[in-house]
């Protein structure tokens, strides 16, 4: 990531579990670990691309809307 990427506060285990149940999946260990450090974030990457990572609490709704 780059200094222009804004990390969010950590997700709780409950938020992560609710997202997994709502999506009917188990997240990979690395993704769970990342959510426990930063519950989403957005900003520019070092290559100039812009990235948005949704918080755990928005994953079910956003995946339903975006299909």
HELIX and SHEET records of a PDB file:
HELIX    1   1 UNK A   13  UNK A   23  1                                  11    
HELIX    2   2 UNK A   29  UNK A   37  1                                   9    
HELIX    3   3 UNK A   56  UNK A   66  1                                  11    
SHEET    1   A 3 UNK A   5  UNK A   7  0                                        
SHEET    2   A 3 UNK A  41  UNK A  44 -1                                        
SHEET    3   A 3 UNK A  50  UNK A  53 -1                                        
END                                                                             
